[in-house]
Amino acid sequence: MKTASQKIRLFEEPNSSIERQSEWDEPKGFMFGGMAMFMETSLSQIAEQYYKAAEALLLIIKNNETPDYELQNPVFYLYRQTIELLIKAILVTEGKSTLDSKGRNIHTLQALLDRLDNVPNDFQSLIQQLHQIDPASTLLRYGGDKPYFNGELWCSLTKLEYQMKRLYQYLTSRINK
């Protein structure tokens, strides 16, 4: 049995053993604080990380490494979070607020979408459908909440990947104007 002084440490102080020539070399890991915090990470950069993670999970499913139903919530959460952050990035670049009337961050996709101008109907529809699945931004993370629809819905992996790529490209193009 471990005593308090023998705690397992997840994080450690960096040292020369973690240095590498490129991002593809070993050792793999994550850095927090210090110089890592001096590199400002924008909303769109974080959104890109979520998007890449969703794509990686889809690849795991396509390679039959895990059944699709076991990764449903993580995949949809990552795509939903990607879209939320991209919309917020657009709003920030347009000088619009991402806060509600009480000064709290808005997390509902519909409320954020309502603040965007000139969104083509097909992209509005995709965002609204994601909103219907997880209106309060909690269902995919914690379960238990009820979506804004009755019955059951099904989404093919191929269609999901294609439509999320289209939406991602559209939203990022608005940030990079």
Contact map, one row per residue, 1 for C-alpha under 8 A:
111000000000000000000000000000000000000000000000000000000000000000000000000000000000000000000000000000000000000000000000000000000000000000000000000000000000000000000000000000000
111111100000000000000000000000000000000000000000000000000000000000000000000000000000000000000000000000000000000000000000000000000000000000000000000000000000000000000000000000000
111111100000000000000000000000000000000000000000000000000000000000000000000000000000000000000000000000000000000000000000000000000000000000000000000000000000000000000000000000000
011111100000000000000000000000000000000000000000000000000000000000000000000000000000000000000000000000000000000000000000000000000000000000000000000000000000000000000000000000000
011111100000000000000000000000000000000000000000000000000000000000000000000000000000000000000000000000000000000000000000000000000000000000000000000000000000000000000000000000000
011111110000000000000000000000000000000000000000000000000000000000000000000000000000000000000000000000000000000000000000000000000000000000000000000000000000000000000000000000000
011111111000000000000000000000000000000000000000000000000000000000000000000000000000000000000000000000000000000000000000000000000000000000000000000000000000000000000000000000000
000001111100000000000000000000000000000000000000000000000000000000000000000000000000000000000000000000000000000000000000000000000000000000000000000000000000000000000000000000000
000000111111000000000000000000000000000000000000000000000000000000000000000000000000000000000000000000000000000000000000000000000000000000000000000000000000000000000000000000000
000000011111000000000000000000000000000000000000000000000000000000000000000000000000000000000000000000000000000000000000000000000000000000000000000000000000000000000000000000000
000000001111100000000000000000000000000000000000000000000000000000000000000000000000000000000000000000000000000000000000000000000000000000000000000000000000000000000000000000000
000000001111110000000000000000000000000000000000000000000000000000000000000000000000000000000000000000000000000000000000000000000000000000000000000000000000000000000000000000000
000000000011111000000000000000000000000000000000000000000000000000000000000000000000000000000000000000000000000000000000000000000000000000000000000000000000000000000000000000000
000000000001111111000000000000000000000000000000000000000000000000000000000000000000000000000000000000000000000000000000000000000000000000000000000000000000000000000000000000000
000000000000111111100000000000000000000000000000000000000000000000000000000000000000000000000000000000000000000000000000000000000000000000000000000000000000000000000000000000000
000000000000011111100000000000000000000000000000000000000000000000000000000000000000000000000000000000000000000000000000000000000000000000000000000000000000000000000000000000000
000000000000011111100000000000000000000000000000000000000000000000000000000000000000000000000000000000000000000000000000000000000000000000000000000000000000000000000000000000000
000000000000011111110000011000000000000000000000000000000000000000000000000000000000000000000000000000000000000000000000000000000000000000000000000000000000000000000000000000000
000000000000001111111000001000000000000000000000000000000000000000000000000000000000000000000000000000000000000000000000000000000000000000000000000000000000000000000000000000000
000000000000000001111110111000000000000000000000000000000000000000000000000000000000000000000000000000000000000000000000000000000000000000000000000000000000000000000000000000000
000000000000000000111110100000000000000000000000000000000000000000000000000000000000000000000000000000000000000000000000000000000000000000000000000000000000000000000000000000000
000000000000000000011111100000000000000000000000000000000000000000000000000000000000000000000000000000000000000000000000000000000000000000000000000000000000000000000000000000000
000000000000000000011111100000000000000000000000000000000000000000000000000000000000000000000000000000000000000000000000000000000000000000000000000000000000000000000000000000000
000000000000000000000111110000000000000000000000000000000000000000000000000000000000000000000000000000000000000000000000000000000000000000000000000000000000000000000000000000000
000000000000000000011111111100000000000000000000000000000000000000000000000000000000000000000000000000000000000000000000000000000000000000000000000000000000000000000000000000000
000000000000000001010001111100000000000000000000000000000000000000000000000000000000000000000000000000000000000000000000000000000000000000000000000000000000000000000000000000000
000000000000000001110000111110000000000000000000000000000000000000000000000000000000000000000000000000000000000000000000000000000000000000000000000000000000000000000000000000000
000000000000000000000000111111000000000000000000000000000000000000000000000000000000000000000000000000000000000000000000000000000000000000000000000000000000000000000000000000000
000000000000000000000000001111100000000000000000000000000000000000000000000000000000000000000000000000000000000000000000000000000000000000000000000000000000000000000000000000000
000000000000000000000000000111110000000000000000000000000000000000000000000000000000000000000000000000000000000000000000000000000000000000000000000000000000000000000000000000000
000000000000000000000000000011111001000000000000000000000000000000000000000000000000000000000000000000000000000000000000000000000000000000000000000000000000000000000000000000000
000000000000000000000000000001111101100000000000000000000000000000000000000000000000000000000000000000000000000000000000000000000000000000000000000000000000000000000000000000000
000000000000000000000000000000111111100000000000000000000000000000000000000000000000000000000000000000000000000000000000000000000000000000000000000000000000000000000000000000000
000000000000000000000000000000011111110000000000000000000000000000000000000000000000000000000000000000000000000000000000000000000000000000000000000000000000000000000000000000000
000000000000000000000000000000001111111000000000000000000000000000000000000000000000000000000000000000000000000000000000000000000000000000000000000000000000000000000000000000000
000000000000000000000000000000111111111000000000000000000000000000000000000000000000000000000000000000000000000000000000000000000000000000000000000000000000000000000000000000000
000000000000000000000000000000011111111100000000000000000000000000000000000000000000000000000000000000000000000000000000000000000000000000000000000000000000000000000000000000000
000000000000000000000000000000000111111100000000000000000000000000000000000000000000000000000000000000000000000000000000000000000000000000000000000000000000000000000000000000000
000000000000000000000000000000000011111110000000000000000000000000000000000000000000000000000000000000000000000000000000000000000000000000000000000000000000000000000000000000000
000000000000000000000000000000000000111111000000000000000000000000000000000000000000000000000000000000000000000000000000000000000000000000000000000000000000000000000000000000000
000000000000000000000000000000000000001111101100000000000000000000000000000000000000000000000000000000000000000000000000000000000000000000000000000000000000000000000000000000000
000000000000000000000000000000000000000111111100000000000000000000000000000000000000000010000000000000000000000000000000000000000000000000000000000000000000000000000000000000000
000000000000000000000000000000000000000011111110000000000000000000000000000000000000110110000000000000000000000000000000000000000000000000000000000000000000000000000000000000000
000000000000000000000000000000000000000001111111000000000000000000000000000000000000110010000000000000000000000000000000000000000000000000000000000000000000000000000000000100000
000000000000000000000000000000000000000011111111100000000000000000000000000000000000000000000000000000000000000000000000000000000000000000000000000000000000000000000000000000000
000000000000000000000000000000000000000011111111110000000000000000000000000000000100100000000000000000000000000000000000000000000000000000000000000000000000000000000000000000000
000000000000000000000000000000000000000000111111111000000000000000000000000000001110110000000000000000000000000000000000000000000000000000000000000000000000000000000000000000000
000000000000000000000000000000000000000000011111111100000000000000000000000000000100000000000000000000000000000000000000000000000000000000000000000000000000000000000000000000000
000000000000000000000000000000000000000000001111111110000000000000000000000000000000000000000000000000000000000000000000000000000000000000000000000000000000000000000000000000000
000000000000000000000000000000000000000000000111111111000000000000000000000001101100000000000000000000000000000000000000000000000000000000000000000000000000000000000000000000000
000000000000000000000000000000000000000000000011111111100000000000000000000001100100000000000000000000000000000000000000000000000000000000000000000000000000000000000000000000000
000000000000000000000000000000000000000000000001111111110000000000000000000000000000000000000000000000000000000000000000000000000000000000000000000000000000000000000000000000000
000000000000000000000000000000000000000000000000111111111000000000000000000001000000000000000000000000000000000000000000000000000000000000000000000000000000000000000000000000000
000000000000000000000000000000000000000000000000011111111100000000000000011101100000000000000000000000000000000000000000000000000000000000000000000000000000000000000000000000000
000000000000000000000000000000000000000000000000001111111110000000000000000000000000000000000000000000000000000000000000000000000000000000000000000000000000000010000000000000000
000000000000000000000000000000000000000000000000000111111111000000000000000000000000000000000000000000000000000000000000000000000000000000000000000000000000000000000000000000000
000000000000000000000000000000000000000000000000000011111111100000000010001000000000000000000000000000000000000000000000000000000000000000000000000000000000000000000000000000000
000000000000000000000000000000000000000000000000000001111111110000000000001000000000000000000000000000000000000000000000000000000000000000000000000000000000100010000000000000000
000000000000000000000000000000000000000000000000000000111111111000000000000000000000000000000000000000000000000000000000000000000000000000000000000000000000000000000000000000000
000000000000000000000000000000000000000000000000000000011111111111000000000000000000000000000000000000000000000000000000000000000000000000000000000000000000000000000000000000000
000000000000000000000000000000000000000000000000000000001111111111110010000000000000000000000000000000000000000000000000000000000000000000000000000000000000000000000000000000000
000000000000000000000000000000000000000000000000000000000111111110000000000000000000000000000000000000000000000000000000000000000000000000000000000000000000000000000000000000000
000000000000000000000000000000000000000000000000000000000011111111000000000000000000000000000000000000000000000000000000000000000000000000000000000000000000000000000000000000000
000000000000000000000000000000000000000000000000000000000001111111100000000000000000000000000000000000000000000000000000000000000000000000000000000000000000000000000000000000000
000000000000000000000000000000000000000000000000000000000001111111100000000000000000000000000000000000000000000000000000000000000000000000000000000000000000000000000000000000000
000000000000000000000000000000000000000000000000000000000001101111110110000000000000000000000000000000000000000000000000000000000000000000000000000000000000000000000000000000000
000000000000000000000000000000000000000000000000000000000000100111111110000000000000000000000000000000000000000000000000000000000000000000000000000000000000000000000000000000000
000000000000000000000000000000000000000000000000000000000000100001111111000000000000000000000000000000000000000000000000000000000000000000000000000000000000000000000000000000000
000000000000000000000000000000000000000000000000000000000000000000111111000000000000000000000000000000000000000000000000000000000000000000000000000000000000000000000000000000000
000000000000000000000000000000000000000000000000000000000000000001111111100000000000000000000000000000000000000000000000000000000000000000000000000000000000000000000000000000000
000000000000000000000000000000000000000000000000000000001000100001111111111000000000000000000000000000000000000000000000000000000000000000000000000000000000000000000000000000000
000000000000000000000000000000000000000000000000000000000000000000011111111100000000000000000000000000000000000000000000000000000000000000000000000000000000000000000000000000000
000000000000000000000000000000000000000000000000000000000000000000000111111110000000000000000000000000000000000000000000000000000000000000011000000000000000000000000000000000000
000000000000000000000000000000000000000000000000000001000000000000000011111111000000000000000000000000000000000000000000000000000000000000011000000000000000000000000000000000000
000000000000000000000000000000000000000000000000000001001100000000000011111111100000000000000000000000000000000000000000000000000000000000000000000000000000000000000000000000000
000000000000000000000000000000000000000000000000000001000000000000000001111111110000000000000000000000000000000000000000000000000000000000010000000000000000000000000000000000000
000000000000000000000000000000000000000000000000000000000000000000000000111111111000000000000000000000000000000000000000000000000000000000011000000000000000000000000000000000000
000000000000000000000000000000000000000000000000011011000000000000000000011111111100000000000000000000000000000000000000000000000000000000000000000000000000000000000000000000000
000000000000000000000000000000000000000000000000011001000000000000000000001111111110000000000000000000000000000000000000000000000000000000000000000000000000000000010000000000000
000000000000000000000000000000000000000000000000000000000000000000000000000111111111000000000000000000000000000000000000000000000100000000000000000000000000000000000000000000000
000000000000000000000000000000000000000000000010010000000000000000000000000011111111100000000000000000000000000000000000000000000000000000000000000000000000000000000000000000000
000000000000000000000000000000000000000000000111011000000000000000000000000001111111110000000000000000000000000000000000000000000000000000000000000000000000000000000001000000000
000000000000000000000000000000000000000000000010000000000000000000000000000000111111111000000000000000000000000000000000000000100000000000000000000000000000000000000001001000000
000000000000000000000000000000000000000000000000000000000000000000000000000000011111111100000000000000000011100100000000000000000000000000000000000000000000000000000000000000000
000000000000000000000000000000000000000000110110000000000000000000000000000000001111111110000000000000000000000000000000000000000000000000000000000000000000000000000000000000000
000000000000000000000000000000000000000000110010000000000000000000000000000000000111111111000000000000000000000000000000000000000000000000000000000000000000000000000000001100100
000000000000000000000000000000000000000000000000000000000000000000000000000000000011111111100000000000000000000110010000000000000000000000000000000000000000000000000000001000000
000000000000000000000000000000000000000000100000000000000000000000000000000000000001111111110000010000000000000100000000000000000000000000000000000000000000000000000000000000000
000000000000000000000000000000000000000001110000000000000000000000000000000000000000111111111000000000000000000000000000000000000000000000000000000000000000000000000000000000100
000000000000000000000000000000000000000000000000000000000000000000000000000000000000011111111100000000000000000000000000000000000000000000000000000000000000000000000000001001100
000000000000000000000000000000000000000000000000000000000000000000000000000000000000001111111111110000000000000000110000000000000000000000000000000000000000000000000000000000000
000000000000000000000000000000000000000000000000000000000000000000000000000000000000000111111111110000000000000000000000000000000000000000000000000000000000000000000000000000000
000000000000000000000000000000000000000000000000000000000000000000000000000000000000000011111111000000000000000000000000000000000000000000000000000000000000000000000000000000100
000000000000000000000000000000000000000000000000000000000000000000000000000000000000000001111111000000000000000000000000000000000000000000000000000000000000000000000000000000000
000000000000000000000000000000000000000000000000000000000000000000000000000000000000000000111111100000000000000000000000000000000000000000000000000000000000000000000000000000000
000000000000000000000000000000000000000000000000000000000000000000000000000000000000000000111111110000000000000000100000000000000000000000000000000000000000000000000000000000000
000000000000000000000000000000000000000000000000000000000000000000000000000000000000000000110011111100000000000000000000000000000000000000000000000000000000000000000000000000000
000000000000000000000000000000000000000000000000000000000000000000000000000000000000000100110001111100001100000100000000000000000000000000000000000000000000000000000000000000000
000000000000000000000000000000000000000000000000000000000000000000000000000000000000000000000000111111111100000000000000000000000000000000000000000000000000000000000000000000000
000000000000000000000000000000000000000000000000000000000000000000000000000000000000000000000000111111111100000000000000000000000000000000000000000000000000000000000000000000000
000000000000000000000000000000000000000000000000000000000000000000000000000000000000000000000000001111110000000000000000000000000000000000000000000000000000000000000000000000000
000000000000000000000000000000000000000000000000000000000000000000000000000000000000000000000000001111110000000000000000000000000000000000000000000000000000000000000000000000000
000000000000000000000000000000000000000000000000000000000000000000000000000000000000000000000000001111111000000000000000000000000000000000000000000000000000000000000000000000000
000000000000000000000000000000000000000000000000000000000000000000000000000000000000000000000000001111111100000000000000000000000000000000000000000000000000000000000000000000000
000000000000000000000000000000000000000000000000000000000000000000000000000000000000000000000000011100111110000000000000000000000000000000000000000000000000000000000000000000000
000000000000000000000000000000000000000000000000000000000000000000000000000000000000000000000000011100011111001100000000000000000000000000000000000000000000000000000000000000000
000000000000000000000000000000000000000000000000000000000000000000000000000000000001000000000000000000001111101100000000000000000000000110000000000000000000000000000000000000000
000000000000000000000000000000000000000000000000000000000000000000000000000000000001000000000000000000000111111100000000000000000010001110000000000000000000000000000000000000000
000000000000000000000000000000000000000000000000000000000000000000000000000000000001000000000000000000000011111110000000000000110110001000000000000000000000000000000000000000000
000000000000000000000000000000000000000000000000000000000000000000000000000000000000000000000000000000000001111111000000000000110010001000000000000000000000000000000000000000000
000000000000000000000000000000000000000000000000000000000000000000000000000000000000000000000000000000000111111111100000000000000000000000000000000000000000000000000000000000000
000000000000000000000000000000000000000000000000000000000000000000000000000000000001001100000000010000000111111111110000000000000000000000000000000000000000000000000000000000000
000000000000000000000000000000000000000000000000000000000000000000000000000000000000001000000000000000000000111111110000000100100000000000000000000000000000000000000000000000000
000000000000000000000000000000000000000000000000000000000000000000000000000000000000000000000000000000000000011111111000000000000000000000000000000000000000000000000000000000000
000000000000000000000000000000000000000000000000000000000000000000000000000000000000000000100001000000000000001111111000000000000000000000000000000000000000000000000000000000000
000000000000000000000000000000000000000000000000000000000000000000000000000000000000001000100000000000000000000111111110000000000000000000000000000000000000000000000000000000000
000000000000000000000000000000000000000000000000000000000000000000000000000000000000000000000000000000000000000001111110000000000000000000000000000000000000000000000000000000000
000000000000000000000000000000000000000000000000000000000000000000000000000000000000000000000000000000000000000000011111000000000000000000000000000000000000000000000000000000000
000000000000000000000000000000000000000000000000000000000000000000000000000000000000000000000000000000000000000000011111101100000000000000000000000000000000000000000000000000000
000000000000000000000000000000000000000000000000000000000000000000000000000000000000000000000000000000000000000000000111111100000000000000000000000000000000000000000000000000000
000000000000000000000000000000000000000000000000000000000000000000000000000000000000000000000000000000000000000000000011111110000000000000000000000000000000000000000000000000000
000000000000000000000000000000000000000000000000000000000000000000000000000000000000000000000000000000000000000000000001111111000000000000000000000000000000000000000000000000000
000000000000000000000000000000000000000000000000000000000000000000000000000000000000000000000000000000000000000000000011111111100000000000000000000000000000000000000010000000000
000000000000000000000000000000000000000000000000000000000000000000000000000000000000000000000000000000000000000010000011111111110000000000000000000000000000000000000000000000000
000000000000000000000000000000000000000000000000000000000000000000000000000000000000000000000000000000000000000000000000111111111000000000000000000000000000000000000000000000000
000000000000000000000000000000000000000000000000000000000000000000000000000000000000000000000000000000000000000000000000011111111100000000000000000000000000000000100010000000000
000000000000000000000000000000000000000000000000000000000000000000000000000000000010000000000000000000000000110010000000001111111110000000000000000000000000000000000000000000000
000000000000000000000000000000000000000000000000000000000000000000000000000000000000000000000000000000000000110000000000000111111111000000000000000000000000000000000000000000000
000000000000000000000000000000000000000000000000000000000000000000000000000000000000000000000000000000000000000000000000000011111111100000000000000000000000000000000000000000000
000000000000000000000000000000000000000000000000000000000000000000000000000000010000000000000000000000000000100000000000000001111111111000000000000000000000000000000000000000000
000000000000000000000000000000000000000000000000000000000000000000000000000000000000000000000000000000000001110000000000000000111111111000000000000000000000000000000000000000000
000000000000000000000000000000000000000000000000000000000000000000000000000000000000000000000000000000000000000000000000000000011111111000000000001110000000000000000000000000000
000000000000000000000000000000000000000000000000000000000000000000000000000000000000000000000000000000000000000000000000000000001111111000100000001110000000000000000000000000000
000000000000000000000000000000000000000000000000000000000000000000000000000000000000000000000000000000000000000000000000000000000111111111110000011100000000000000000000000000000
000000000000000000000000000000000000000000000000000000000000000000000000000000000000000000000000000000000001110000000000000000000111111111100000001100000000000000000000000000000
000000000000000000000000000000000000000000000000000000000000000000000000000000000000000000000000000000000011000000000000000000000000011111100000000000000000000000000000000000000
000000000000000000000000000000000000000000000000000000000000000000000000000000000000000000000000000000000011000000000000000000000000011111111000000000000000000000000000000000000
000000000000000000000000000000000000000000000000000000000000000000000000000000000000000000000000000000000000000000000000000000000000011111111110100000000000000000000000000000000
000000000000000000000000000000000000000000000000000000000000000000000000000000000000000000000000000000000000000000000000000000000000111111111111111000000000000000000000000000000
000000000000000000000000000000000000000000000000000000000000000000000000110110000000000000000000000000000000000000000000000000000000010011111110000000000000000000000000000000000
000000000000000000000000000000000000000000000000000000000000000000000000110010000000000000000000000000000000000000000000000000000000000011111110000000000000000000000000000000000
000000000000000000000000000000000000000000000000000000000000000000000000000000000000000000000000000000000000000000000000000000000000000001111111100000000000000000000000000000000
000000000000000000000000000000000000000000000000000000000000000000000000000000000000000000000000000000000000000000000000000000000000000001111111100000000000000000000000000000000
000000000000000000000000000000000000000000000000000000000000000000000000000000000000000000000000000000000000000000000000000000000000000000100111110000000000000000000000000000000
000000000000000000000000000000000000000000000000000000000000000000000000000000000000000000000000000000000000000000000000000000000000000001100111111000000000000000000000000000000
000000000000000000000000000000000000000000000000000000000000000000000000000000000000000000000000000000000000000000000000000000000000010000100001111100000000000000000000000000000
000000000000000000000000000000000000000000000000000000000000000000000000000000000000000000000000000000000000000000000000000000000001111000100000111111000000000000000000000000000
000000000000000000000000000000000000000000000000000000000000000000000000000000000000000000000000000000000000000000000000000000000001111000000000011111000000000000000000000000000
000000000000000000000000000000000000000000000000000000000000000000000000000000000000000000000000000000000000000000000000000000000001100000000000001111100000000000000000000000000
000000000000000000000000000000000000000000000000000000000000000000000000000000000000000000000000000000000000000000000000000000000000000000000000001111110000000000000000000000000
000000000000000000000000000000000000000000000000000000000000000000000000000000000000000000000000000000000000000000000000000000000000000000000000000011111000000000000000000000000
000000000000000000000000000000000000000000000000000000000000000000000000000000000000000000000000000000000000000000000000000000000000000000000000000001111100000000000000000000000
000000000000000000000000000000000000000000000000000000000000000000000000000000000000000000000000000000000000000000000000000000000000000000000000000000111110000000000000000000000
000000000000000000000000000000000000000000000000000000000000000000000000000000000000000000000000000000000000000000000000000000000000000000000000000000011111000000000000000000000
000000000000000000000000000000000000000000000000000000000000000000000000000000000000000000000000000000000000000000000000000000000000000000000000000000001111101100000000000000000
000000000000000000000000000000000000000000000000000000000000000000000000000000000000000000000000000000000000000000000000000000000000000000000000000000000111111100000000000000000
000000000000000000000000000000000000000000000000000000000100000000000000000000000000000000000000000000000000000000000000000000000000000000000000000000000011111110000000000000000
000000000000000000000000000000000000000000000000000000000000000000000000000000000000000000000000000000000000000000000000000000000000000000000000000000000001111111000000000000000
000000000000000000000000000000000000000000000000000000000000000000000000000000000000000000000000000000000000000000000000000000000000000000000000000000000011111111100000000000000
000000000000000000000000000000000000000000000000000000000000000000000000000000000000000000000000000000000000000000000000000000000000000000000000000000000011111111110000000000000
000000000000000000000000000000000000000000000000000000100100000000000000000000000000000000000000000000000000000000000000000000000000000000000000000000000000111111111000000000000
000000000000000000000000000000000000000000000000000000000000000000000000000000000000000000000000000000000000000000000000000000000000000000000000000000000000011111111100000000000
000000000000000000000000000000000000000000000000000000000000000000000000000000000000000000000000000000000000000000000000000001000000000000000000000000000000001111111110000000000
000000000000000000000000000000000000000000000000000000000000000000000000000000100000000000000000000000000000000000000000000000000000000000000000000000000000000111111111000000000
000000000000000000000000000000000000000000000000000000000000000000000000000000000000000000000000000000000000000000000000000000000000000000000000000000000000000011111111100000000
000000000000000000000000000000000000000000000000000000000000000000000000000000000000000000000000000000000000000000000000000000000000000000000000000000000000000001111111110000000
000000000000000000000000000000000000000000000000000000000000000000000000000000000000000000000000000000000000000000000000001001000000000000000000000000000000000000111111111000000
000000000000000000000000000000000000000000000000000000000000000000000000000000000110000000000000000000000000000000000000000000000000000000000000000000000000000000011111111100000
000000000000000000000000000000000000000000000000000000000000000000000000000000000000000000000000000000000000000000000000000000000000000000000000000000000000000000001111111110000
000000000000000000000000000000000000000000000000000000000000000000000000000000000000000000000000000000000000000000000000000000000000000000000000000000000000000000000111111111000
000000000000000000000000000000000000000000000000000000000000000000000000000000000010011001000000000000000000000000000000000000000000000000000000000000000000000000000011111111100
000000000000000000000000000000000000000000010000000000000000000000000000000000000000010000000000000000000000000000000000000000000000000000000000000000000000000000000001111111110
000000000000000000000000000000000000000000000000000000000000000000000000000000000000000000000000000000000000000000000000000000000000000000000000000000000000000000000000111111111
000000000000000000000000000000000000000000000000000000000000000000000000000000000000000001000000000000000000000000000000000000000000000000000000000000000000000000000000011111111
000000000000000000000000000000000000000000000000000000000000000000000000000000000000010011001000000000000000000000000000000000000000000000000000000000000000000000000000001111111
000000000000000000000000000000000000000000000000000000000000000000000000000000000000000000000000000000000000000000000000000000000000000000000000000000000000000000000000000111111
000000000000000000000000000000000000000000000000000000000000000000000000000000000000000000000000000000000000000000000000000000000000000000000000000000000000000000000000000011111
